Amino acid sequence: MRTAASPPRHLGALPRSARGSGGGRGILDAALIRQLAHLRGPPEPRAPARRTRLLRRAAGRWPARPGVLLAYHDLLLFLVAYPDERAVLRLAEAELRRIAGAVVRRSPAEVTRLDGTGLPGTLTACAFSLDLARWLTRRFPRDVELDWEQARREPATRELARLCVAPVERAGIPDGPWDPRRWFELARGRSRQSALAWALGHLDRFPIRGEAMDRLYDSFKIFVSWRLRAPAASRTLCRFPPRRPFLHRTLLRDTAAARRAWSRALPAPRRITSRDAAALIDVARVSLGVRHRETDPVTYASARDVTLFSLERGIDVALFGMLPERRLPLESYVGYLAAKNRVPIAYGGAWIFLDRARIGVNVLEGFRGGESAYVFAQVLRVYAGHFGVRRFFVDPFQLGRGNREGIESGAFWFYYRLGFRPLSQRLARLAEAECRRLQRGRPGRSSPAMLRRLARGPLRLDLDPRAGADEAPDPLDVSRAITRLVGRDWRGDRPAAEAWARGRAAGRLGIRPGSWPGPEREAFDRLSLVVAFLPGLAGWSPRKKRALAEAMRAKGKPRERGFVTRTRAHRPLRAALARLARLGALDVAGSAARNQVRAEDQRVSPDSHHEDRLAPLAAVSVRDARVGRRWDREL
């Protein structure tokens, strides 16, 4: 996930010309906002009528201070997501539309005071990724440009400029003070493109492609200025597809209701057209971008791999699979955006491998007092029902390790209340003791120091009590095993190892991937190192080998779900990956664990008909390399 600096706090008063405008009914003061905010909690017997009365009093007024405007705006968004009456929903929506129109009509000086807030007409500046910057220039060509103030301060902007011109022109770009805006105007001449679009167009013609170009562009830290002129390109009016609104007679905040949610059967996804899928991708990119955020599944989303689930209590969960060329080799990184009554309220993603997944959630600011736990439980339900995930993990970063926001929000307890528990026994005992302390004493929070201690290790949640009986291997251990084998058997020569692995994997499976479509062939290439080193594959039945070949093809299909379901159902593959993962775990395990792994490998029963079973796992890679080189010559 990418983030930029938080938007500035706006504490000053608006100019005198702004006071009382935007409706002609006077100034909206902070006292009225506080009364409305007090009614944001669980509905009380007289709360709906009182809330409606206060909203009508506020309607048409204009806040005198930007801070009051932001508080009122965010409160209205919350009421649209969690309305208790149709009158409240209609009033809140109408007020948001009024605010959107009023901000756009302000003078430039007044709008500048609101920059960085994500409101319509304001400016958002962020160092977006290359692909998201390209999307912005296509989707909002008149609204995005290089951030000239940042460009003047960042030396890397000169490097970007040098990539855009012929070698003979590069000497004319000064190393000292310069005016980048003037230089780009001179360089692009009569081009009608923005300087940003012009520069990105030149990068497209550069010989570097893919991840290498992404990393080069990221190193420049090019800030983009995005004027939110389009009505839906803002926090205010960005919405999911239409659906019937849900009226909240109460808010489900207890964890028991959340746990019941993921045990229910998942309904079929909504039928959406390719245009609907593209619109959902736009909603996700806008929802994150205006908040200075970005995730890979949203940035690299494939319109052919978007799935939308409409669930109870006005909840929608949109899943975003990545373009085939952007997918991970082993895991399937699938992102999501969750909405309540069509308002985006949370985002995140899951790294799926067999029937396990690393997952995280970020509830958007302004919606953290609602049904956050219940919404996340519905997200778990979607991943469990759609992909067959039985076990979820939360990385320490999500809990606050190297992540200040995780500490400030008390993320550890959010997951803990849902049933996630530390993998480390020491951290589990620490969490239990702290939980008892909080229950005995007055209501309060754990100290930041305690939260940092609790965030030192990952958490785990088993949806199926039987999940522990056949635990899926850790894909990180599989990755480390491949690094170990290539380093030892090929002396670190990756191109040679990959070339050997492609022939070796094709020979072991009896396939000719050269005739496959491009994305499927590329998926095979990325997975071939794993398949080439899989222990025991020679003893598989032809049907199981064909199933593995189909799983490799599925990695390059338009929808990645087929890869997840095929690999999850492949029992011999699971066992072989577990053996491979144990070799990778040697690098991070203690000596006792190393001896245990070696002992397990020695107990593998030999089979004279299958060369892969003749050697313990610690030595199988060398034998495979020798046999593989001989097969290479034969092929």
C-alpha positions as CSV (number, residue, x, y, z in Angstrom):
1,M,0.0,0.0,0.0
2,R,1.2,3.5,-0.9
3,T,0.5,6.5,1.3
4,A,1.5,10.1,1.2
5,A,1.7,12.7,3.8
6,S,-1.6,13.3,5.6
7,P,-3.5,16.3,4.3
8,P,-2.9,19.5,6.3
9,R,-5.2,20.5,9.2
10,H,-7.3,23.5,8.3
11,L,-7.9,25.6,11.4
12,G,-8.3,29.1,10.1
13,A,-11.5,30.9,9.2
14,L,-12.7,31.2,5.7
15,P,-12.6,34.6,4.0
16,R,-15.5,36.9,4.8
17,S,-16.9,36.4,1.4
18,A,-17.5,32.8,2.1
19,R,-19.5,33.3,5.3
20,G,-23.2,32.8,4.9
21,S,-22.9,31.7,1.3
22,G,-23.8,28.3,-0.1
23,G,-27.4,28.5,0.7
24,G,-28.2,31.9,2.1
25,R,-29.4,30.7,5.5
26,G,-26.5,31.9,7.7
27,I,-23.5,30.3,9.3
28,L,-23.3,26.7,10.4
29,D,-21.6,26.7,13.7
30,A,-19.6,23.9,15.5
31,A,-22.2,23.6,18.3
32,L,-24.8,22.3,15.9
33,I,-22.3,19.8,14.4
34,R,-21.5,18.5,17.9
35,Q,-25.2,17.9,18.5
36,L,-25.5,15.9,15.3
37,A,-22.3,14.0,16.0
38,H,-23.7,13.0,19.4
39,L,-26.5,11.3,17.6
40,R,-24.2,9.3,15.4
41,G,-24.1,6.3,17.8
42,P,-26.7,3.6,18.3
43,P,-30.2,4.9,17.6
44,E,-32.2,5.9,20.6
45,P,-36.0,6.0,20.8
46,R,-36.2,9.7,19.9
47,A,-33.0,9.9,18.0
48,P,-34.4,9.7,14.4
49,A,-36.8,12.6,14.8
50,R,-34.2,14.7,16.6
51,R,-31.5,13.9,14.0
52,T,-33.9,14.9,11.2
53,R,-34.8,18.2,13.0
54,L,-31.1,19.1,13.4
55,L,-30.3,18.2,9.8
56,R,-33.1,20.5,8.6
57,R,-31.7,23.3,10.8
58,A,-28.2,22.8,9.2
59,A,-29.5,22.5,5.6
60,G,-28.5,25.5,3.5
61,R,-26.0,26.9,6.0
62,W,-22.3,27.3,5.3
63,P,-19.6,26.7,7.9
64,A,-17.4,29.7,8.7
65,R,-14.4,27.5,9.3
66,P,-12.9,24.7,7.1
67,G,-12.7,22.4,10.1
68,V,-16.4,22.7,10.7
69,L,-17.1,22.1,7.0
70,L,-15.0,18.9,7.1
71,A,-16.7,17.7,10.3
72,Y,-20.1,18.3,8.8
73,H,-19.2,16.7,5.5
74,D,-17.9,13.5,7.1
75,L,-20.9,13.3,9.4
76,L,-23.2,13.5,6.4
77,L,-21.2,10.7,4.7
78,F,-21.6,8.6,7.9
79,L,-25.4,9.2,7.9
80,V,-25.6,8.1,4.3
81,A,-23.8,4.9,5.2
82,Y,-25.7,4.3,8.4
83,P,-29.2,6.0,8.1
84,D,-32.0,5.1,10.4
85,E,-34.7,6.7,8.4
86,R,-35.3,7.5,4.7
87,A,-35.7,11.2,5.6
88,V,-32.2,11.2,7.1
89,L,-30.8,9.5,4.1
90,R,-32.5,12.0,1.7
91,L,-31.4,15.0,3.7
92,A,-27.8,13.9,4.0
93,E,-27.5,13.1,0.3
94,A,-29.0,16.5,-0.6
95,E,-26.7,18.3,1.7
96,L,-23.6,16.5,0.2
97,R,-24.7,17.5,-3.3
98,R,-25.1,21.1,-2.1
99,I,-21.7,21.2,-0.5
100,A,-20.2,19.7,-3.6
101,G,-21.7,22.4,-5.8
102,A,-20.9,25.2,-3.3
103,V,-17.2,24.2,-3.0
104,V,-16.7,24.2,-6.7
105,R,-18.2,27.7,-7.0
106,R,-15.8,29.2,-4.4
107,S,-13.0,31.5,-5.3
108,P,-9.6,29.9,-5.9
109,A,-8.3,31.4,-2.6
110,E,-11.2,29.8,-0.7
111,V,-10.8,26.4,-2.3
112,T,-7.1,26.4,-1.6
113,R,-7.9,26.3,2.1
114,L,-9.6,22.9,1.5
115,D,-6.9,21.3,-0.6
116,G,-6.0,17.8,0.4
117,T,-9.4,17.0,1.9
118,G,-10.8,15.1,-1.1
119,L,-13.8,17.4,-1.5
120,P,-15.0,18.3,-5.0
121,G,-13.0,21.1,-6.7
122,T,-10.1,20.7,-4.3
123,L,-6.5,19.7,-5.1
124,T,-5.0,16.3,-4.2
125,A,-1.2,16.0,-4.5
126,C,0.5,12.6,-4.2
127,A,3.4,10.6,-5.6
128,F,1.2,8.0,-7.3
129,S,2.6,4.9,-9.1
130,L,3.4,5.0,-12.8
131,D,0.3,3.0,-13.8
132,L,-2.1,5.1,-11.6
133,A,-0.6,8.3,-13.0
134,R,-1.2,7.0,-16.5
135,W,-4.8,6.1,-15.6
136,L,-5.3,9.6,-14.2
137,T,-4.0,11.2,-17.4
138,R,-6.5,9.1,-19.5
139,R,-9.5,9.4,-17.2
140,F,-9.1,13.1,-16.2
141,P,-6.8,14.6,-18.9
142,R,-7.6,18.2,-18.0
143,D,-7.5,17.7,-14.2
144,V,-4.0,16.3,-13.6
145,E,-0.6,17.8,-13.9
146,L,2.9,17.7,-12.4
147,D,3.0,19.3,-9.0
148,W,5.2,22.3,-10.0
149,E,6.1,23.3,-6.4
150,Q,7.3,19.8,-5.6
151,A,9.0,19.5,-9.0
152,R,11.0,22.6,-8.3
153,R,12.3,21.1,-5.0
154,E,12.9,17.5,-6.2
155,P,16.1,16.9,-8.1
156,A,14.7,13.8,-9.5
157,T,12.4,15.8,-11.7
158,R,15.5,16.7,-13.7
159,E,16.2,13.0,-14.3
160,L,12.6,12.5,-15.6
161,A,13.1,15.5,-17.9
162,R,16.4,14.0,-19.2
163,L,14.6,10.8,-20.1
164,C,12.1,12.7,-22.2
165,V,14.6,14.4,-24.6
166,A,17.3,13.5,-27.1
167,P,20.9,13.1,-25.7
168,V,22.0,16.3,-27.3
169,E,19.3,18.2,-25.3
170,R,20.2,16.9,-21.9
171,A,23.1,19.3,-21.3
172,G,20.6,22.2,-21.4
173,I,18.9,21.0,-18.3
174,P,20.6,22.9,-15.4
175,D,21.9,21.2,-12.3
176,G,21.2,24.3,-10.2
177,P,18.0,26.3,-9.8
178,W,15.6,26.0,-12.6
179,D,11.9,26.5,-13.5
180,P,10.6,23.1,-14.4
181,R,7.2,24.5,-15.6
182,R,8.9,26.7,-18.1
183,W,11.2,24.0,-19.3
184,F,8.4,21.5,-19.9
185,E,6.5,24.2,-21.8
186,L,9.5,24.8,-24.0
187,A,10.2,21.0,-24.5
188,R,6.6,20.0,-25.4
189,G,6.0,23.0,-27.7
190,R,2.5,23.1,-29.2
191,S,1.5,19.7,-27.7
192,R,-2.0,19.9,-26.2
193,Q,-1.1,17.3,-23.6
194,S,-0.4,18.2,-20.0
195,A,3.3,18.1,-19.1
196,L,2.6,14.9,-17.1
197,A,0.9,13.1,-20.0
198,W,3.7,14.2,-22.3
199,A,6.4,12.9,-20.0
200,L,4.6,9.6,-19.4
201,G,4.3,9.2,-23.2
202,H,8.0,9.5,-23.6
203,L,8.6,6.9,-20.8
204,D,6.4,4.5,-22.7
205,R,8.9,4.6,-25.5
206,F,11.8,3.9,-23.2
207,P,13.4,0.4,-23.6
208,I,12.8,-0.5,-19.9
209,R,9.5,-2.2,-19.2
210,G,7.4,-3.7,-16.4
211,E,8.7,-3.8,-12.8
212,A,12.0,-2.3,-13.7
213,M,10.3,0.8,-15.1
214,D,8.0,0.9,-12.1
215,R,10.9,1.0,-9.7
216,L,12.7,3.6,-11.7
217,Y,9.6,5.9,-11.8
218,D,9.0,5.3,-8.0
219,S,12.6,6.5,-7.3
220,F,11.8,9.8,-8.9
221,K,9.0,10.5,-6.4
222,I,7.1,12.5,-9.0
223,F,4.1,14.3,-7.3
224,V,0.9,14.7,-9.3
225,S,-1.6,17.5,-8.7
226,W,-5.1,16.3,-9.3
227,R,-8.0,18.9,-9.3
228,L,-11.2,17.0,-8.4
229,R,-13.5,18.6,-10.9
230,A,-15.5,15.5,-11.9
231,P,-18.5,15.1,-9.6
232,A,-17.7,11.5,-8.8
233,A,-14.0,12.1,-8.4
234,S,-14.2,13.0,-4.7
235,R,-15.0,11.5,-1.3
236,T,-18.3,13.3,-1.4
237,L,-20.1,11.7,-4.3
238,C,-18.1,8.5,-5.1
239,R,-20.6,5.6,-4.9
240,F,-21.0,1.9,-5.6
241,P,-23.7,0.7,-8.1
242,P,-27.4,1.4,-7.1
243,R,-29.0,-0.9,-4.6
244,R,-31.9,-0.8,-2.1
245,P,-30.8,1.2,1.0
246,F,-30.7,-0.4,4.4
247,L,-32.1,1.5,7.4
248,H,-30.3,0.8,10.7
249,R,-32.6,0.4,13.7
250,T,-29.5,-0.5,15.6
251,L,-25.8,-0.9,15.0
252,L,-24.2,-4.3,15.2
253,R,-21.0,-3.7,17.2
254,D,-20.8,-6.9,19.2
255,T,-18.3,-9.5,18.0
256,A,-20.8,-12.3,18.4
257,A,-22.8,-10.9,15.5
258,A,-19.6,-10.5,13.5
259,R,-18.6,-14.2,14.1
260,R,-22.1,-15.4,13.0
261,A,-21.7,-13.5,9.8
262,W,-18.8,-15.6,8.3
263,S,-20.6,-18.9,9.2
264,R,-23.4,-18.2,6.8
265,A,-23.4,-19.4,3.2
266,L,-22.2,-16.8,0.6
267,P,-24.8,-15.8,-2.0
268,A,-23.9,-15.8,-5.7
269,P,-22.1,-12.6,-6.9
270,R,-24.1,-9.9,-8.7
271,R,-24.1,-10.0,-12.5
272,I,-22.2,-7.0,-13.7
273,T,-21.3,-5.9,-17.2
274,S,-17.8,-5.0,-18.4
275,R,-18.8,-1.3,-18.0
276,D,-19.9,-2.0,-14.4
277,A,-16.6,-3.6,-13.7
278,A,-14.7,-0.6,-15.2
279,A,-16.8,1.8,-13.1
280,L,-16.1,-0.2,-9.9
281,I,-12.4,0.0,-10.6
282,D,-12.8,3.8,-11.1
283,V,-14.6,4.0,-7.7
284,A,-11.8,2.1,-6.0
285,R,-9.0,4.2,-7.5
286,V,-10.8,7.4,-6.7
287,S,-11.7,6.3,-3.1
288,L,-8.1,5.5,-2.4
289,G,-6.4,8.2,-4.5
290,V,-8.2,11.2,-3.0
291,R,-7.0,9.9,0.4
292,H,-3.4,9.7,-0.9
293,R,-3.5,5.9,-0.9
294,E,-3.0,3.1,-3.4
295,T,-2.9,-0.8,-3.4
296,D,-1.6,-3.1,-6.2
297,P,-4.9,-4.9,-6.8
298,V,-6.7,-1.7,-7.4
299,T,-3.9,0.0,-9.4
300,Y,-3.4,-3.1,-11.6
301,A,-7.0,-4.3,-11.5
302,S,-8.3,-6.3,-14.5
303,A,-11.8,-5.4,-15.6
304,R,-12.3,-9.1,-16.4
305,D,-11.5,-10.1,-12.8
306,V,-13.9,-7.9,-10.8
307,T,-16.5,-9.6,-8.6
308,L,-19.3,-7.8,-6.7
309,F,-21.2,-9.4,-3.7
310,S,-24.2,-7.6,-2.3
311,L,-24.8,-8.8,1.3
312,E,-27.0,-8.1,4.2
313,R,-27.4,-4.7,5.9
314,G,-26.5,-2.7,2.9
315,I,-23.0,-4.1,2.6
316,D,-21.3,-4.5,-0.8
317,V,-17.9,-6.1,-1.2
318,A,-16.1,-5.7,-4.6
319,L,-13.1,-8.0,-5.3
320,F,-10.3,-6.9,-7.6
321,G,-8.0,-9.4,-9.3
322,M,-4.9,-8.2,-11.0
323,L,-3.9,-8.2,-14.7
324,P,-2.2,-11.6,-15.5
325,E,1.2,-9.9,-16.1
326,R,1.0,-8.3,-12.6
327,R,0.1,-11.4,-10.6
328,L,2.3,-13.0,-8.0
329,P,3.7,-16.4,-9.0
330,L,2.5,-18.4,-6.0
331,E,0.0,-16.3,-4.0
332,S,-3.1,-14.7,-5.5
333,Y,-3.2,-11.1,-4.3
334,V,-6.9,-10.1,-4.5
335,G,-7.9,-6.7,-3.2
336,Y,-11.3,-5.5,-2.0
337,L,-13.3,-2.4,-1.4
338,A,-16.3,-2.6,1.0
339,A,-19.3,-0.2,1.0
340,K,-22.2,0.5,3.2
341,N,-25.3,1.8,1.4
342,R,-23.0,2.4,-1.6
343,V,-20.5,4.6,0.3
344,P,-17.0,3.1,0.3
345,I,-16.0,2.6,4.0
346,A,-13.1,0.1,4.0
347,Y,-10.4,-1.4,1.8
348,G,-7.7,-4.0,1.9
349,G,-6.6,-7.2,0.3
350,A,-5.6,-10.9,0.8
351,W,-2.7,-12.9,-0.3
352,I,-4.3,-16.3,-0.9
353,F,-2.2,-19.5,-1.1
354,L,-4.1,-22.9,-1.1
355,D,-6.6,-22.5,1.7
356,R,-4.7,-19.9,3.7
357,A,-4.6,-16.1,3.3
358,R,-2.8,-13.2,4.8
359,I,-5.3,-10.4,5.1
360,G,-5.7,-6.8,6.3
361,V,-8.3,-4.2,6.6
362,N,-8.3,-0.4,6.7
363,V,-11.5,1.2,7.8
364,L,-11.6,4.7,6.3
365,E,-11.5,7.6,8.7
366,G,-14.9,8.8,9.5
367,F,-16.5,5.4,9.5
368,R,-14.7,3.8,12.5
369,G,-17.6,4.3,14.8
370,G,-20.0,2.1,12.8
371,E,-20.2,-1.6,12.2
372,S,-16.5,-2.0,11.4
373,A,-16.1,-5.5,12.9
374,Y,-19.3,-6.8,11.2
375,V,-18.2,-5.4,7.8
376,F,-14.8,-7.1,8.1
377,A,-16.5,-10.3,9.1
378,Q,-18.4,-10.1,5.9
379,V,-15.1,-9.6,4.0
380,L,-13.8,-12.8,5.6
381,R,-17.0,-14.5,4.6
382,V,-16.5,-13.5,1.0
383,Y,-12.9,-14.8,0.9
384,A,-13.9,-18.0,2.6
385,G,-16.9,-18.7,0.4
386,H,-15.5,-17.5,-2.9
387,F,-11.9,-18.8,-2.6
388,G,-12.2,-21.6,0.0
389,V,-10.0,-19.9,2.6
390,R,-10.1,-21.6,6.0
391,R,-7.3,-19.9,7.8
392,F,-6.5,-16.1,7.9
393,F,-3.3,-14.5,9.1
394,V,-2.6,-10.8,9.9
395,D,1.0,-9.6,9.5
396,P,2.6,-7.5,12.2
397,F,2.6,-4.4,10.0
398,Q,-1.2,-4.4,10.1
399,L,-1.0,-4.4,13.9
400,G,1.4,-1.5,14.1
401,R,4.9,-2.8,13.6
402,G,6.4,0.1,11.6
403,N,2.9,1.5,11.2
404,R,1.9,4.3,13.4
405,E,-1.7,4.3,12.3
406,G,-2.0,0.7,13.5
407,I,-0.9,1.7,17.0
408,E,-3.1,4.8,17.1
409,S,-6.2,2.8,16.1
410,G,-5.5,-0.1,18.4
411,A,-5.6,-2.5,15.5
412,F,-4.4,-5.4,17.5
413,W,-7.6,-5.4,19.7
414,F,-9.8,-5.0,16.6
415,Y,-8.5,-8.4,15.3
416,Y,-8.3,-10.0,18.7
417,R,-12.0,-9.4,19.5
418,L,-12.9,-11.1,16.3
419,G,-11.0,-14.3,17.4
420,F,-7.5,-13.7,15.9
421,R,-4.8,-15.0,18.2
422,P,-1.0,-14.6,18.2
423,L,1.0,-17.5,16.7
424,S,3.7,-16.9,19.4
425,Q,2.9,-18.5,22.8
426,R,4.7,-15.7,24.5
427,L,2.7,-13.1,22.8
428,A,-0.5,-15.1,23.4
429,R,0.1,-15.1,27.1
430,L,0.9,-11.4,27.0
431,A,-2.3,-10.6,25.2
432,E,-4.4,-12.7,27.6
433,A,-2.8,-10.9,30.6
434,E,-3.4,-7.4,29.0
435,C,-7.0,-8.4,28.1
436,R,-7.7,-9.4,31.8
437,R,-6.2,-6.2,33.0
438,L,-8.4,-4.1,30.7
439,Q,-11.5,-6.1,31.8
440,R,-10.7,-5.6,35.5
441,G,-10.0,-1.9,35.4
442,R,-11.8,1.1,34.2
443,P,-12.5,1.3,30.5
444,G,-9.4,2.4,28.7
445,R,-6.8,1.6,26.1
446,S,-3.6,-0.2,26.1
447,S,-0.5,2.0,26.1
448,P,1.4,2.5,22.8
449,A,4.3,0.6,24.3
450,M,2.1,-2.4,25.0
451,L,0.5,-2.3,21.5
452,R,4.0,-2.2,20.0
453,R,4.9,-5.3,22.0
454,L,1.8,-7.1,20.9
455,A,2.5,-6.2,17.3
456,R,5.8,-8.1,17.2
457,G,4.2,-11.2,15.7
458,P,1.4,-12.3,13.3
459,L,-2.1,-13.3,14.3
460,R,-4.1,-16.3,13.1
461,L,-7.8,-17.1,12.8
462,D,-9.2,-20.6,11.9
463,L,-12.7,-20.5,10.5
464,D,-12.7,-24.3,10.5
465,P,-11.7,-26.0,13.7
466,R,-10.3,-28.8,11.6
467,A,-8.0,-26.5,9.7
468,G,-5.0,-27.2,11.9
469,A,-5.1,-30.9,11.0
470,D,-3.7,-30.3,7.5
471,E,-1.9,-26.9,7.6
472,A,-1.0,-25.4,4.3
473,P,2.7,-24.5,3.9
474,D,3.9,-20.9,4.1
475,P,4.6,-19.5,0.6
476,L,7.4,-17.5,2.0
477,D,9.2,-20.7,3.0
478,V,8.6,-22.1,-0.5
479,S,10.2,-18.9,-1.9
480,R,13.2,-19.3,0.4
481,A,13.6,-22.9,-0.7
482,I,13.8,-21.9,-4.3
483,T,16.4,-19.2,-3.5
484,R,18.4,-21.8,-1.6
485,L,18.3,-24.4,-4.4
486,V,19.1,-22.0,-7.2
487,G,22.0,-20.5,-5.2
488,R,23.4,-23.9,-4.4
489,D,22.8,-25.9,-7.5
490,W,23.2,-23.1,-10.1
491,R,25.7,-20.8,-8.2
492,G,23.1,-18.0,-8.3
493,D,22.8,-18.0,-12.1
494,R,19.1,-17.2,-12.4
495,P,18.7,-17.0,-16.2
496,A,20.4,-20.4,-16.6
497,A,18.2,-21.9,-13.7
498,E,15.0,-20.5,-15.2
499,A,15.8,-21.8,-18.7
500,W,16.5,-25.2,-17.2
501,A,13.3,-25.1,-15.1
502,R,11.1,-24.3,-18.1
503,G,12.3,-27.4,-19.9
504,R,12.4,-29.5,-16.8
505,A,8.8,-28.6,-15.8
506,A,7.4,-29.1,-19.3
507,G,9.2,-32.5,-19.5
508,R,7.9,-33.7,-16.1
509,L,4.4,-32.7,-16.9
510,G,4.5,-33.9,-20.6
511,I,3.2,-30.6,-22.0
512,R,4.2,-28.0,-24.6
513,P,3.4,-24.6,-23.1
514,G,4.9,-22.9,-26.2
515,S,1.5,-23.3,-27.9
516,W,-0.4,-21.7,-25.0
517,P,-1.7,-18.1,-25.1
518,G,0.8,-15.5,-24.0
519,P,-0.5,-14.8,-20.5
520,E,-0.8,-18.6,-19.7
521,R,2.7,-19.1,-21.1
522,E,4.1,-16.4,-18.9
523,A,2.4,-17.9,-15.9
524,F,4.0,-21.2,-16.7
525,D,7.4,-19.5,-16.9
526,R,7.0,-17.9,-13.5
527,L,5.9,-21.2,-11.8
528,S,8.4,-23.5,-13.6
529,L,11.1,-23.1,-11.0
530,V,8.7,-24.4,-8.3
531,V,7.5,-27.3,-10.4
532,A,11.0,-28.2,-11.5
533,F,12.1,-28.7,-7.9
534,L,8.9,-30.3,-6.6
535,P,9.8,-33.6,-4.8
536,G,7.8,-36.7,-5.7
537,L,6.3,-35.3,-8.9
538,A,7.6,-38.2,-11.0
539,G,5.4,-40.6,-8.9
540,W,2.2,-38.7,-9.6
541,S,-0.5,-40.2,-11.8
542,P,-1.0,-38.7,-15.3
543,R,-4.3,-37.2,-14.1
544,K,-2.6,-35.3,-11.3
545,K,0.1,-34.1,-13.6
546,R,-2.6,-32.8,-16.1
547,A,-4.3,-31.1,-13.1
548,L,-1.1,-29.3,-12.2
549,A,-0.6,-28.2,-15.8
550,E,-4.2,-26.8,-15.9
551,A,-3.6,-25.0,-12.6
552,M,-0.5,-23.3,-14.1
553,R,-2.5,-22.3,-17.1
554,A,-5.2,-20.9,-14.8
555,K,-2.7,-18.5,-13.3
556,G,-2.8,-16.7,-16.7
557,K,-6.5,-16.9,-17.3
558,P,-8.7,-13.7,-17.1
559,R,-9.9,-14.8,-13.6
560,E,-7.4,-15.9,-11.1
561,R,-9.9,-17.8,-9.0
562,G,-9.4,-20.9,-11.1
563,F,-5.8,-21.1,-10.0
564,V,-6.8,-20.9,-6.3
565,T,-9.5,-23.6,-6.6
566,R,-7.3,-25.9,-8.6
567,T,-4.2,-25.7,-6.4
568,R,-6.3,-26.0,-3.2
569,A,-7.9,-29.2,-4.4
570,H,-4.6,-30.8,-5.5
571,R,-3.5,-33.0,-2.6
572,P,-0.2,-34.2,-4.0
573,L,0.8,-30.7,-4.8
574,R,0.0,-29.6,-1.3
575,A,2.2,-32.3,0.2
576,A,5.1,-31.6,-2.2
577,L,5.0,-27.9,-1.5
578,A,5.0,-28.7,2.3
579,R,8.2,-30.7,1.8
580,L,9.7,-27.9,-0.2
581,A,8.7,-25.3,2.4
582,R,10.5,-27.3,5.1
583,L,13.7,-26.8,3.2
584,G,13.1,-23.1,3.1
585,A,12.3,-23.0,6.8
586,L,15.8,-24.3,7.5
587,D,17.1,-20.8,6.9
588,V,15.0,-19.3,9.7
589,A,14.8,-22.3,12.1
590,G,17.0,-23.3,14.9
591,S,19.3,-26.3,14.9
592,A,16.8,-28.5,16.6
593,A,14.3,-27.7,13.9
594,R,16.9,-28.4,11.2
595,N,17.6,-31.8,12.7
596,Q,13.9,-32.6,12.8
597,V,13.5,-31.7,9.1
598,R,16.4,-33.9,8.1
599,A,15.0,-36.8,10.1
600,E,11.7,-36.4,8.4
601,D,13.3,-36.4,5.0
602,Q,15.3,-39.5,5.8
603,R,12.0,-41.4,6.6
604,V,10.7,-40.8,3.1
605,S,10.1,-44.3,1.7
606,P,12.3,-45.0,-1.4
607,D,10.8,-46.1,-4.6
608,S,13.1,-47.4,-7.3
609,H,10.6,-46.5,-10.0
610,H,10.5,-42.8,-9.1
611,E,13.8,-40.9,-8.9
612,D,12.4,-38.0,-7.0
613,R,11.8,-40.2,-3.9
614,L,15.3,-41.8,-3.8
615,A,17.0,-38.9,-2.0
616,P,16.1,-37.0,1.1
617,L,14.8,-33.5,0.4
618,A,18.0,-31.8,1.4
619,A,19.7,-33.5,-1.6
620,V,16.9,-34.0,-4.1
621,S,17.7,-30.6,-5.8
622,V,21.2,-31.7,-6.9
623,R,19.9,-35.0,-8.3
624,D,17.1,-33.2,-10.1
625,A,19.6,-30.7,-11.6
626,R,21.7,-33.6,-13.0
627,V,18.7,-35.4,-14.4
628,G,17.2,-32.2,-15.6
629,R,20.3,-31.3,-17.6
630,R,20.2,-34.7,-19.3
631,W,16.5,-34.3,-20.1
632,D,17.4,-30.8,-21.5
633,R,19.8,-32.5,-24.0
634,E,17.2,-35.1,-24.9
635,L,14.5,-32.5,-25.5
